[in-house]
Amino acid sequence: MLSRRLLLALAGGAAWPAAAQTAAPARPRWYARGTKSRVVRFPGAAGATLEGTLLLPIWTELERVPGVVLVSGSGPTDRDGNNPLVPERIDLLRQVAQVLAEAGIASLRYDKRGVGGSTPMPAGSLDEQQRFFAWDNFTADVAAAHAELVRHDEVKPYATALLGHSEGGLLVLAAAPTITRHKPHAMVLMGTPGRPLSEVLRAQIERTAPPALVAPAERALAAIAATGRVPTDLPPELDALFPPYAGPFLQSLLAFDPAAALRLSSLPCLLLQGAADRQVVPMVDVQPLVDALRQRTAPADVVVVPGNSHNFKTVKSATDPGFGGALSPLFVGALTDWLTRTLGA
């Protein structure tokens, strides 16, 4: 069930209400403002160990607060939302964690398997690497991070959410139904595609890749879908998109239908999309999620943030990729307002 606020926003492009554009706590606090962080290590799937950061409002010394698991996007993206393949620091998840803590909400963000302080990629055979990076391991890692979040006494185990950015939103959709103990109360999908990623990738390649790479990329997509293996004779320019060890993972990812998964979910959902997103294009890539929300009875909101990039930074020009800088105030307001209302912060 979509809220009236959503319908008005979609129809008229209305900005988020001014009162919601700050990250202030939902009710007055007499205790000192600030945050505290804790590095945590916890077991992931298939023997991996994951490392992350638990960021807490300082007033958790007096009362428990809601909590959110933050799940990063595709590639070797770390707990802060940074990727060595991108020439600029993005810090998306670190910034999201900070504004949530200022709004009275704890968060746990973690390095994905193979990244940062988590268990590195095995140095053995290709088969071993493929098993390590299996799709089911990544979804199980999301559930493991949620179990770690609710283990901490400062967090209310009955007031939690999963937040995924880009591909992380797909992992959230896949993982949420598997969490049966202390089930999450809500989910947030940020810049998450609603079409199967096979369709989104084909569109991205046709839109941005040099003409000489379009046919090899299409051949790789077809081979991965059919066999779960990455062809060995691809141009080196496609290595980052189709690493050899990721064949089985990509086979599952490309076939995953996010709109179908969302239709089956009963969790309250906030869908956030940047209007200037070049990777997940509004509304072509996002509309299936909006349609899925309309077919549910659970509460939902959709916010398309004007002038925002895929990383929810305000773009300054048509050529600005929107990697660095501060989060968009409109995005911050929409996110913190919805989570404080939904989780009772």
C-alpha positions in Angstrom: 0.0 0.0 0.0 1.5 3.3 -1.1 1.1 6.3 1.1 -0.7 9.5 -0.1 2.7 11.3 0.3 4.1 9.0 -2.3 1.3 9.6 -4.8 1.6 13.3 -4.5 5.4 13.2 -4.9 5.1 11.0 -8.0 2.4 13.2 -9.5 3.8 16.6 -8.9 7.5 16.1 -8.1 6.9 17.7 -4.7 9.9 18.0 -2.4 10.0 16.2 0.9 8.4 18.3 3.6 10.7 20.9 5.1 10.3 19.5 8.6 11.8 16.2 7.4 14.9 17.6 5.9 17.0 17.5 9.0 18.6 14.6 10.8 17.4 15.9 14.3 16.2 13.3 16.8 12.5 12.6 16.7 12.1 13.9 20.3 14.1 16.2 22.5 17.2 14.7 24.2 18.6 16.1 27.4 21.7 13.9 27.2 24.9 14.9 25.4 24.8 14.5 21.6 27.4 12.5 19.8 28.2 9.0 18.6 30.5 6.1 19.6 31.7 3.3 17.4 32.8 -0.3 17.9 34.7 -2.5 15.5 33.1 -6.0 15.4 34.0 -9.3 13.9 31.4 -12.0 13.4 31.0 -15.3 11.6 29.6 -15.1 8.0 28.6 -18.0 5.8 30.8 -20.9 4.8 33.5 -20.3 7.4 34.2 -16.6 6.5 34.7 -13.9 9.1 33.2 -10.5 8.5 34.5 -7.3 10.0 32.4 -4.2 10.5 31.6 -1.0 12.4 28.8 -0.6 14.8 28.0 3.1 15.2 25.8 4.1 18.1 24.2 7.3 19.4 25.9 8.3 22.6 22.7 8.2 24.5 22.7 4.4 24.2 24.5 4.6 27.5 21.0 5.4 28.9 18.5 3.7 26.6 18.3 1.2 23.7 17.8 2.4 20.2 16.6 0.9 16.9 19.3 -0.5 14.5 19.9 -0.9 10.8 22.2 -3.2 8.8 23.8 -1.3 5.9 24.7 -3.4 2.8 27.0 -2.0 0.2 26.7 -2.2 -3.6 28.5 -4.2 -6.2 32.2 -5.0 -6.7 34.9 -4.7 -4.0 33.0 -2.1 -2.0 33.9 -1.8 1.6 31.9 -1.0 4.7 32.1 2.8 4.1 30.8 2.5 0.5 34.2 3.0 -1.2 35.5 1.0 -4.1 39.1 0.9 -5.3 37.9 0.9 -8.9 36.3 4.4 -8.4 38.9 7.2 -8.4 37.2 9.2 -5.7 36.1 8.5 -2.1 32.3 8.1 -1.9 31.9 7.3 1.8 28.1 6.7 1.2 27.6 4.2 3.9 29.8 5.9 6.4 27.8 9.1 5.9 24.5 7.2 6.1 25.6 5.6 9.4 26.5 9.1 10.8 23.2 10.7 10.0 21.3 7.7 11.4 23.2 7.9 14.6 22.4 11.6 14.9 18.8 10.7 14.5 18.9 8.1 17.3 19.4 4.9 15.2 22.3 2.5 15.5 23.8 0.9 12.4 26.1 -2.0 11.5 28.1 -1.7 8.2 30.5 -4.4 7.2 33.2 -5.3 4.7 31.9 -7.9 2.3 33.7 -11.2 2.0 36.9 -10.7 0.2 37.1 -7.0 1.1 38.8 -5.0 3.8 39.0 -6.6 7.2 36.8 -9.6 6.2 38.1 -12.9 5.1 40.1 -12.4 1.9 39.5 -14.3 -1.4 41.0 -17.8 -1.3 44.3 -18.1 -3.1 43.5 -21.6 -4.3 41.6 -23.0 -7.3 39.0 -21.2 -9.4 36.4 -23.6 -8.0 37.3 -22.7 -4.5 37.0 -19.0 -5.3 33.7 -19.5 -7.0 32.3 -21.3 -3.9 33.6 -18.5 -1.6 31.8 -15.9 -3.7 28.5 -17.8 -4.1 25.3 -15.7 -4.2 23.9 -17.7 -1.2 27.0 -16.8 0.9 26.4 -13.1 0.3 22.7 -13.3 1.2 23.6 -15.4 4.3 26.2 -12.8 5.3 23.4 -10.2 5.4 21.5 -12.4 7.8 24.7 -12.9 9.8 25.2 -9.1 10.1 21.6 -8.7 11.3 22.2 -11.4 14.0 25.3 -9.5 15.0 23.4 -6.2 15.2 20.7 -7.5 17.5 23.3 -9.3 19.7 24.4 -5.9 21.1 22.6 -4.7 24.2 22.2 -1.1 23.0 20.0 -2.2 20.1 16.3 -3.0 20.3 16.0 -6.4 18.6 12.3 -5.7 17.7 13.0 -2.5 15.9 15.6 -3.2 13.1 15.8 -2.7 9.4 17.9 -3.8 6.4 19.2 -1.0 4.1 20.8 -1.9 0.8 22.4 0.3 -1.8 22.3 -0.7 -5.4 23.2 -4.4 -5.6 23.0 -4.4 -1.8 19.3 -3.8 -2.2 19.0 -7.0 -4.1 20.8 -8.9 -1.3 18.5 -7.3 1.2 15.4 -8.5 -0.8 16.9 -12.0 -1.0 18.1 -12.2 2.6 15.1 -10.7 4.5 12.8 -13.8 4.2 15.5 -16.0 5.6 15.8 -14.2 8.9 13.4 -16.0 11.3 14.9 -15.0 14.7 14.4 -11.3 15.6 12.9 -10.6 12.1 13.7 -7.1 10.7 10.8 -4.7 10.9 11.5 -2.8 7.7 13.7 -2.4 4.6 15.2 0.5 2.7 16.2 0.1 -1.0 18.5 2.8 -2.2 19.2 3.1 -6.0 18.1 -0.5 -6.4 17.1 -1.8 -9.8 13.6 -3.3 -10.2 14.3 -5.1 -13.4 16.5 -8.3 -13.4 20.1 -7.2 -13.5 20.6 -9.0 -16.8 18.3 -6.4 -18.4 19.9 -3.5 -16.5 23.4 -4.5 -17.4 22.6 -4.9 -21.1 21.1 -1.4 -21.1 24.2 0.0 -19.3 26.5 -1.6 -21.7 24.6 -0.4 -24.8 24.5 3.1 -23.3 28.1 3.5 -22.2 30.4 0.8 -23.5 32.6 1.4 -26.6 31.0 -0.3 -29.6 33.8 -3.0 -29.7 32.9 -4.2 -26.3 29.1 -4.6 -26.8 29.2 -8.0 -28.5 31.8 -9.6 -26.1 29.8 -8.4 -23.2 26.6 -9.8 -24.6 28.4 -13.1 -25.2 29.6 -13.1 -21.6 26.1 -12.5 -20.3 24.7 -15.4 -22.4 27.4 -17.8 -21.3 27.1 -16.9 -17.6 23.3 -17.4 -17.8 23.7 -20.8 -19.5 26.7 -22.3 -17.7 27.6 -20.1 -14.6 31.0 -19.7 -16.2 32.8 -16.5 -17.4 34.3 -17.0 -20.9 38.1 -17.1 -20.8 38.6 -15.0 -24.0 37.0 -11.7 -23.1 38.7 -8.4 -23.7 40.7 -7.3 -20.6 38.5 -4.2 -20.4 35.6 -6.4 -19.2 37.6 -8.1 -16.4 36.2 -5.8 -13.7 32.6 -6.5 -14.9 33.1 -10.2 -15.4 35.8 -11.6 -13.1 36.4 -15.3 -13.7 35.6 -16.3 -10.1 32.2 -14.6 -10.2 30.5 -16.8 -12.7 28.1 -18.7 -10.4 27.4 -15.5 -8.3 26.6 -13.6 -11.5 24.4 -16.4 -12.8 22.2 -16.1 -9.7 22.4 -12.4 -9.5 21.4 -11.9 -13.2 18.4 -14.2 -12.8 17.1 -12.7 -9.6 13.8 -10.8 -10.0 13.7 -8.0 -7.4 10.1 -7.0 -8.2 8.9 -10.5 -7.6 10.8 -10.7 -4.3 9.4 -7.4 -3.2 5.8 -8.4 -4.0 6.2 -11.4 -1.6 7.6 -9.3 1.2 5.4 -8.0 4.0 8.0 -5.6 5.4 7.4 -1.8 5.3 9.6 -0.5 2.6 11.2 2.8 1.6 12.3 3.1 -2.0 14.8 5.9 -2.6 16.0 6.9 -6.0 18.2 9.7 -7.3 16.6 11.6 -10.2 20.1 12.0 -11.8 21.2 8.4 -11.3 23.1 7.2 -14.4 23.4 3.6 -13.3 19.9 2.7 -12.2 17.8 4.9 -14.5 14.6 6.5 -13.2 12.0 5.4 -13.8 12.8 2.7 -16.4 14.9 0.5 -14.0 12.9 1.4 -10.9 9.2 1.3 -12.0 8.9 -2.5 -11.5 9.6 -1.9 -7.8 7.0 0.8 -7.6 4.4 -1.4 -9.3 5.3 -4.2 -6.8 4.7 -1.9 -3.9 1.3 -1.0 -5.2 0.3 -4.7 -5.2 1.1 -5.1 -1.5 -0.8 -4.1 1.6 2.3 -3.4 3.7 3.2 0.3 4.2 5.5 1.8 1.6 7.0 5.1 0.5 8.8 6.0 -2.8 11.0 9.1 -2.9 12.7 10.2 -6.1 15.2 12.8 -4.9 15.8 15.7 -7.4 19.3 16.2 -8.7 20.7 13.2 -6.8 23.3 10.8 -8.2 23.4 7.0 -7.7 25.2 7.8 -4.4 22.7 10.4 -3.3 25.1 13.3 -3.7 23.7 16.5 -5.4 25.2 16.7 -8.9 26.6 20.0 -10.0 26.4 19.5 -13.8 25.3 17.0 -16.4 28.8 15.5 -16.4 29.2 15.3 -12.6 29.1 11.6 -11.6 28.1 12.5 -8.0 30.7 10.5 -6.2 32.2 12.8 -3.6 30.9 15.3 -1.1 28.1 15.4 1.4 24.9 13.6 1.2 22.0 15.4 -0.3 19.9 17.1 2.5 16.7 16.0 0.8 17.9 12.4 0.8 18.9 12.7 4.5 15.6 14.1 5.4 13.6 11.4 3.6 15.7 8.6 5.0 15.8 9.7 8.7 12.2 10.8 8.8 10.9 7.5 7.5 13.1 5.3 9.7 12.4 7.3 12.9 8.7 7.0 12.2 8.8 3.3 11.2 11.2 2.1 13.9 10.1 4.4 16.6 13.4 6.2 17.2 
